[in-house]
Amino acid sequence: MARSPRRTPARTRPRDMVRLRTQLNTKGSNRSDGDWMTISARSPDKEQSPPQQIEFAEPLVQSVRTYLAREPRAKRPPPPRASPPACHADIGGDTAHEDIRGINFEPRLQRHDVNNNASRRAMPSQAELMQRQPLLARPPKPDAPQPATDDSDPDQEHSPTRGHAADFVLEIPAGAVREERYPKEIWKTIISFFFLFVCVCINMMSLSLVHERLPDRDTTPPLTDIVLDNVAARDWGLAVSEYLIMISTTVAMLVVVFHKHRFIVARRMFFIIGLLYLYRSVTMFVTVLPVSSTTYYCSPKSNGTTPLLVIRRMFYLISGFGLSINGKHTYCGDYIYSGHTMVLVLSYLVVAEYSPKKLWPVHWAMWGSALLGVSFVLLAHGHYTVDVVIAYYVTTRLFWSFHSLLVTPHRGGGSGQHMLQREWWYWVFAYLERNVRGPVPRRYDWPLPWPRTKLFSRLS
């Protein structure tokens, strides 16, 4: 140890210090260089016995104590601070894990850590700390290309790839329970499909009963219609319309199947279609219109309606999917409102809502298919014009009302601050959408584990 005291005149130095320096200079193994006092190390073979070492060290210790006692008060070292309260965790250990990141504690730990934990633990590198930063602002690079995202994607505003300086990336620590934003909840999809099946059965039962109440075609002519009265009936138009229905529904089903959140979209569609069929069963039952076409074949009426007959007709109609091209839709009276128009319009709405905007040619094709399908239905005199108008209105209002509730702040329940919450089916909607946090983004993937393809990631 060496200490450099302030240079002072010889007359003011303590006599003990002068005597100590004289003794050290005369020993030969120690020397004095100016005001620096140096004690040279001794070799092991020349070390003196312990009693002699202690005898030589006592004057040195006493002199140092005397010097420190007479040193001015300003030169005294500050008293040691009280040790901080014990922490529940080791800073060095936590730094190596998830709790503290972004600050290099190594120099501070080497100076202040009493237990010298920093020297025994491996500190993470600066690159690792920056990579695992929980709230790290990422300024945009001037030459970085902007990612192509869909404007309808609700997640793109929170995506870290947007590159805004105010955006932050939140990393959830390992082992924490992460709340899923779009849970599958397959059992809800099954319940929604069961609801659809029940509504379809009710619709077919209503048609079976309406067929028996149908006005006689020989005595009751078709109602006056501004379109049907001016267009000659073409029976092949109904077949063309149903082929367009098959194409449109296939495209809509492909959009749902290849959607990343297919279970959420599927149960929404099942619920909406079930409501449409339920409404249709009521409207065509309460008001029975005469047959609009004079050439369409209708099955003869039975002498009496029994529950067994109604159930048999119901399954007969379901087996033909409600289409006349397979020869199983031979019961008449389901006019208000048009089921053909309902399916065509709903297929277009599903594709337009859940497919990317970059597929705008498909959107226009679906819109044109719906328009042509409705036109061919009227050309074949399969429905009155009022049936088509009511079907368009009910389908679009229900679809848009359902999806408007998805973006309301109180869609999960609570006070009725929105008029749409007064719908009778709102409690079913709240149950189906309770855990879905907002509209689903337009993202797609392959529904099977094989083969792997990047086509859907490009569409997303």
TADAJO-V356449 format. One record per run of one state. SS is the DSSP state (h for helix, s for strand, l for the rest). FROM is the first residue (numbers start at 1). LEN is the number of residues. Records with the same first field share a line. If there is no record, write none. Layout:
SS: FROM-LEN + FROM-LEN
This chain:
l: 1-9 + 13-2 + 28-3 + 34-2 + 39-5 + 47-3 + 71-2 + 76-15 + 96-10 + 113-4 + 121-5 + 132-3 + 138-18 + 159-1 + 163-5 + 171-15 + 213-23 + 258-1 + 260-2 + 287-20 + 320-19 + 355-2 + 380-5 + 406-13 + 423-3 + 433-11 + 445-10 + 460-1
h: 10-3 + 15-13 + 44-3 + 50-21 + 73-3 + 91-5 + 106-7 + 117-4 + 126-6 + 156-3 + 160-3 + 186-27 + 236-22 + 262-25 + 307-13 + 339-16 + 357-23 + 385-21 + 419-4 + 426-7 + 455-5
s: 31-3 + 36-3 + 135-3 + 168-3 + 259-1 + 444-1
